[in-house]
Every structure is written in C-alpha cells, then in structure tokens.
Amino acid sequence: MAKRLALLTAGGDVPGQNYCLKMLVHLAGDQGYETIGVRKGWEGLMRYNPEDPTTHAENVIVLTRSRVRDIDRLGGSYLHSSRIDPSQVSPTLIPSFFGPLSGSSKPVDLTGHIKRVLTKLQIECLVVLGDNRALRFAAHLASQGVPIIGIPKSVHNDVNGSHYCLGFSTALARGVQFIHEVRAMAGSREEIAVVEVLGRGFGLTTMLISVLAGADRTLIPEVPFDPDRLAALLVQDKRLNPNNYAILAMSQGAKVLAEKAAQYAPALTRLAQSHLLAQVTAAKAREMGADESDYTLAGVTEMGTEVSGAGATVTEILEHVLGQRLIFQPLSYLIRTGQPDGQDMLGAANFATLAMNVLAAGKVGRLASYRRGENYVDMPLEVVARSEVEPPVASLYDATIYRPAPGILWAARF
C-alpha cells in the first residue's frame, strides 16, 4: 500500500486555498504519496465511522492530479470546510453513532475519535490548512503524537507564528476594490457610504484597507466613537469632495462611546438584542460555516427576527444624527471569495512546497510559516497557541479624527 497523506481545510474560506491544495497533491504524488482529502474540515473526521462504510465516501475522497486539475479556478474550499473544534463539540452536532455521547448536555471532547480515524485511514501525515482555531486543535493533536503539518490561512492575517497568512493579500485587494465600487455609487447619488469590512476585535486589517482605498474616516474596535463628532466630520468630508460624497470604512466590532450610549439607546438596544440572538444561534451559525468573527452580528434570521450587523446599526445612528439617508454595504463574505492575487498564489505554492519539504525531511508537528527577515521557514506547531505581540493598533489610529495615523502601512504583520 502506498504512503498516505491527508489534506484538510478548516475555518473561514480564503482565496488561494484551492491552489495550495492542488500544489500539495502534485508535490505529494512526486514523493510517492497517495493523497486523501478530508471533507468539511474536522467535521469530516468526526462523522467518519470506521465501522460503518456508508460514512466513508461522504467524508473522505481520493485526490488525484486529474481530480484537482482545475480546482484552482474555484472559490471557497474544494474540500468544503467547517468551524467545528473536535475538543469542544456541541451535543447537537455529534453523530448518532456515538450513542450516549450524543445525549450529553455539555461540549464533548472527540479528540480520541479523531485519532482513531486517522489510524484507521493509515495516514502518515495530515496537512491542515486552517485559521487560528483550526490550527490550535492541530497543535493539540500533534502534542499527542499525531503527525501533522499546518499551513496558515486567514483573511485577518492573525495566525500566531506567521507574519503572512494565505488569503490576506487578496482580502486587502478585494476590500479596496469593493470600496472603490461603492465609491462610484456614493458619488453618483451624492451620499455618505458606510462600508463594513473585517474585524470584531482587531482593527489593523480595516485600517490597511481604508488607507489603501482612500476612505475618509475609519472605525476600529479598539477605539469607541462619538456619533455626533463622526457625523460632523463626514459632512465636512462630503462638502470638501468635488463630487459631494464621503466614505466611512468600519470594522465589524466598532463601538459607540459609553457616555453616548444612552442617547442612542433604541438602535443600541437592537444591537444588544442582535448579540444575544446571535449567541443563541452561534452553534447553528458555525455549523453553517460562518466565521467566528462574522456570526456574532451576521445577518442571521431566527424565529422571524432579523439580526442587523454593527455596520447596519452604525448606519442607522448616523442617519438619525444627520437626518438623511446613507448607503450601507457589508463586505465580509465577498472578501473571502474570488481569484487569489499574485501574492496569494505565490504564497499558496510556497506554503505547499515548504510543507512537503518539511515532511520529506522527516519532521512533523510543524507550521509552514513566513517570517519577516527569514522568508519561508517551519516553526513548532505549538506556536499557534501562543500570544504574539501585535502592533499597538490604538497608537496607529488618531481617535480625534477617526483616521489611521501616518505610518500604518509599516505595521502590517506581513
């Protein structure tokens, strides 16, 4: 029997991941591996019952050169993805073949089952393309002796251990592209446009997109804003623009100043209700593949109640202050789609090459990483669970005028 390599994508989708999968299949074949694709991320291994052949074909597939020939032209993940963490599985998501476990009232740790499935499949190494959460479980498995190599992918560029994550470059480019497209509509209608980009707790990506797209004002999670002051600045921007419009780029986690909250209680109450309802439906949202940074205020509808995102609420507040209609456009899922740019295609190829070189050298439990000043290097996979020092975002942001400070581009992790 040929040596077996397994590939798995988990977490939020990013541009370039299918090209990386294609490269891995080609390189693995050159090294004499049969390549197995795990469907739906960690969920595929969770739903694979070694004793029930009817569960096998729907959860794992054989990947050949001919099968992956054109997958690099597709968005999303060819193998599909999920956000399930096998060490903390909601009882409602556990397959019935687990018996009594599926009736538990608390999250269940299925790490042992994942290990048994990998042993049953006779996998020599598992390569995981994942975000922070997915790679932390990979590191957990590696600490228990499972041979794993990780590849970082994240539109937020926030995987510890790597200064660049697959998908981040295209996310920046698409964010800029879409803001320019909204700009055309705002100019045509002579209105203020609010564009919700990325980031529930970390505003660096939003600031980079904002600067590159030339947005007039920017909101980030780290610095609460005063709606009245922001509205006045946007009116000023609109007046100074020859085409009579303005653009506000904002993170998903933007917050109103605490002392102003009471003044805008109706809209903020709806926002709080949105948080509560989204928390109730979080497990369902994760099952649907929603990003952890998206689902809290995503456009989820439950029991006939529509949940508005932070961007929609900010737009409503500004419309109330200004007494005029604004344009609102969320971009989160659009940023995750589309063809990868040259940087992410190169990154996909380099991460795949590094991962297979590491495996050929007999090393496992490693993260394929890009480090400033070191190029592409492998790191201990456990580094993804460590806390790295992030750029001091608040110091790169002028809270008096709601704009990134000069020099923000140098703070990018890549």
Buried (B, 14 or more C-beta within 10 A) or exposed (E): EEBBBBBBBBBBBBBBBBBBBBBBBBBBBEEEBBBBBBBBBBBBBBBBBEEEEEBBEEBBBEBEEEBBEEBBEEBBBBBBBBBBBBBEBBBEBBBEEBEEBBEEEEBBBBBEBBBBBBEEBEBBBBBBBBBBBBBBBBBBBBEEEBBBBBBBBBBBBBBBBBBBBBBBBBBBBBBBBBBEEBBEEBBEEEBBBBBBBBBBEBBBBBBBBBBBBEBBBBBBBBBBBBBBBBBEBBBEBBEEBEEBBBBBBBBBBBBBBEEBBEBBEEBBEBBEEBBEBBEEBBBBBBBEBBBBBBBBBBBBEEEEEEBBBBBBBBBBBBBBBBEEEBBBBBBBBBBBEBBBBEBBBBBBBBBBBBBBBBBEEEEBBBBBBBEEEEEBBBBBBBBBBEEEEEBEBEEBBEBEEBBBBEEBEEBBBB
